[in-house]
């Protein structure tokens, strides 16, 4: 069975979300590409919002960014 590669933009979003939830700075975005950076920042903003709302650890397990479409 072949494995399908995930979309680059979704991967950027997920990595940004994880960075936001863990409290990393938005300056840590690894991409210089404008489009990828935009998706990374969107994920980072949502992750920071979830961190501020207390959705970290077990309380935020239902909001897994890998499942989001």
Phi, psi and omega in degrees: 000130180280144176261131181274135178290142176284157179296138180299324182290322177293321177298318179298318179298313182296317179294323176294320179298314180298321178294321180293318181294325181277356175089014179287158182286152178289345177287353180277006180299123185280343188264143173259348177291129186299316183292315178295321179297323179298317179292320179298316180294324177298315177296320181297316180298316180293321178296319178295319178299319178292324178295317180293332179278355179087018180268056176244159180068223184291327182291340180252012185294333180288345181254065181276120183292342179291334182273337183295145178247000000 
